[in-house]
Structure formats: C-alpha cells, structure tokens
Amino acid sequence: MNAAEQNPSAPPRLGETNIALTRAAAIGIAVGVVLDLLVIGIAAVGFDRAELWGAVLGTVLALVVTVPTLLTARFATHRGFGALASAVLGSWLVKMIVLIAVLLLVRGSASVSMPWIGIALLAGAVVATAVEISLMMRHTPRLNV
C-alpha cells in the first residue's frame, strides 16, 4: 500500500518528472532575474531615469511571464492532463493580457523607455525560457511499461 492509499486526503507526491520540471523552471527564473539585475544595474549607472524605469518595468513583466510557469510546473502537472491544460492556457491568457495592457499604458510615456523594457524582457523572459527548455530536454522521464 502506497502513501496515497494510506491517507487519501494527503496531497499526491511529486514524481521525478514533476520535480525536474519545477527545478528547470526555478533555475530558468533565477538566471533571468540575475540577468535582469545586471540590466537594471547598467541602466542605473549609465543612462537616464527613463531607461532605469524601463528596465525595472521590463523585469517585472519578465517575472509576470515566467513565474506562472514555475507555479504550473509545481502545482498542476500531477493533477491530470485537463488541469494541466487549463492551468497552462489560463496562465498564458492572463500573462498576455497583463503584458499587453501594461505596454499600452506606458506607450508614448517619456518617463519609461520602451527599448529598455524590451531589453529586460529579453534578458528575463526569453533567456529564462531557453534555460527551462534546455533543462527539460535533458530530463527524460522513465516509463514503467
């Protein structure tokens, strides 16, 4: 008898694949945050206030894009395909609405640099996603057939 059969109210244990997905997402976010802090530092030292605010806003938006991946990997992967698909699609929809709304709100603002938002998004979200993908591709789940 396994732990789930002994205590049906206990949350299911994360399998090896779920742990690998969560670890890959966390490492990807950490790499993105480090790169974004570097971008913020460069903007703070070498550029005006608009560039700094652009880098900070881009970093926040990068976290809006990447953190739901970590939460989905941690909480939805062991709940079944339907829950996973709902979590992935729902979080994607919310991320895009937030991203588009914020970009529309700051468009044309002299106090926020749009190119620096893009630089921070590239550093924080795209690089984080690339790291996640490369780490996930290294992990091949074992099939017990």
Secondary structure, 3 states (H helix, E strand, C coil): CCHHHHCCCCCCCCCHHHHHHHHHHHHHHHHHHHHHHHHHHHHHHHCCHHHHHHHHHHHHHHHHHHHHHHHHHHHCHHHCHHHHHHHHHHHHHHHHHHHHHHHHHHCCCCCCCHHHHHHHHHHHHHHHHHHHHHHHHHCCCCCCC
